[in-house]
Amino acid sequence: MKAYLAIKFHEDCKNKKLIETIIEVLEKSGFEVKTIIKDYEKWGKVKFKPEELMKLTFKLIDSSDLLIIEFSEKGVGLGIEAGYAYSKNIPIVVIAKKGSDISNTLLGIAKEVILYENPEELTLKLKK
């Protein structure tokens, strides 16, 4: 199953380890995962103009069976990606650290919400 991973990332890549761990867990759970920061921006080495970035993002979402949004940290882009996937009838699964503030809007369009304390425990939860 193809999954697009939407996650807030930072120019200094301070959450690179988290992103890598989540991708690894998703792949172990049987997903073919694509994400902008790792696969296309090469951890900040490649820059896109905003319109190019959004066209690429929408293309990746269109070619996915599932949108997985890591929402431990809010971001405008995450809302855009969720709204776009919802408008295309692509199922949305939200994953977030326990205690995260997930908006009612996102809760309203998510097929499922999975909370975790550490990303490794997602393996068991995703297999369900």
C-alpha positions in Angstrom: 0.0 0.0 0.0 1.4 3.4 -1.0 1.3 6.0 1.8 2.3 9.7 1.7 3.7 10.8 5.0 2.9 14.4 5.9 5.0 15.7 8.8 6.1 19.1 9.9 9.8 19.4 9.3 12.3 22.1 10.1 15.1 23.6 8.0 17.7 22.5 10.6 16.2 18.9 10.3 16.0 18.8 14.1 13.3 16.1 13.8 15.1 14.0 11.2 15.6 11.1 13.5 11.8 11.0 14.3 11.0 11.1 10.6 13.4 8.3 9.8 12.0 6.2 12.6 8.4 6.7 11.5 9.3 5.9 7.9 11.1 2.7 9.0 8.1 1.7 11.2 5.7 2.3 8.3 7.9 0.3 5.9 8.1 -2.6 8.3 4.3 -2.5 8.5 4.1 -3.0 4.8 3.7 0.5 3.5 5.6 2.0 0.6 6.3 5.5 2.0 7.0 8.8 0.2 7.7 12.1 1.9 8.9 15.4 0.6 11.8 16.1 3.0 13.5 12.8 2.6 12.7 11.7 -0.9 12.7 15.0 -2.8 14.3 17.7 -0.7 17.1 15.3 0.4 17.1 16.7 3.9 17.3 20.3 2.8 19.8 19.9 0.0 17.2 20.5 -2.7 14.9 23.6 -2.6 11.6 24.0 -4.5 9.7 27.1 -5.3 6.4 27.1 -3.3 4.3 26.4 -6.4 6.6 23.5 -7.4 6.5 22.1 -3.9 2.7 22.1 -3.8 2.3 20.6 -7.3 4.7 17.8 -6.2 2.9 17.3 -2.9 -0.5 17.0 -4.6 0.9 14.6 -7.2 2.3 12.4 -4.5 -0.9 12.4 -2.6 -2.9 11.6 -5.8 -0.7 8.6 -6.3 -1.1 7.3 -2.7 -3.6 4.9 -1.2 -3.4 6.6 2.2 -2.3 9.9 3.7 -0.6 9.5 7.0 -0.3 12.7 9.0 2.1 12.9 11.9 0.4 15.7 13.9 2.4 16.0 17.1 3.4 19.4 15.9 0.9 21.6 14.0 1.7 23.0 10.6 -0.3 24.9 8.0 1.0 22.6 5.3 -0.4 19.6 7.2 -3.9 21.1 7.0 -3.5 21.8 3.3 -2.4 18.2 2.7 -5.3 16.8 4.8 -7.9 18.9 3.1 -6.5 18.0 -0.4 -6.5 14.2 0.4 -10.0 14.5 1.9 -11.3 16.2 -1.3 -9.9 13.3 -3.3 -11.4 10.6 -1.1 -8.0 9.4 0.0 -8.2 8.0 3.5 -6.4 9.9 6.2 -4.7 8.4 9.3 -3.4 10.7 11.9 -0.5 9.6 14.1 0.6 11.7 17.0 2.4 11.6 20.3 0.1 11.1 23.3 -1.1 14.5 24.6 -0.9 16.2 21.2 -3.5 18.9 20.4 -5.3 17.6 17.3 -7.8 20.0 15.9 -11.5 19.0 15.7 -11.3 19.7 11.9 -8.6 17.1 11.4 -10.4 14.7 13.7 -13.5 15.1 11.6 -11.9 13.9 8.4 -9.5 11.3 9.8 -10.4 7.7 9.2 -8.3 6.8 12.3 -6.2 8.5 15.0 -3.3 6.5 16.5 -1.6 7.9 19.5 1.9 6.8 20.6 4.5 7.4 23.2 7.4 6.3 21.0 7.3 5.7 17.3 8.4 2.1 17.5 5.0 1.2 19.1 3.3 2.3 15.9 4.3 -1.1 14.4 1.8 -3.0 16.5 -0.9 -0.3 16.2 -0.6 -0.1 12.4 -0.9 -3.8 11.9 -4.4 -3.7 13.4 
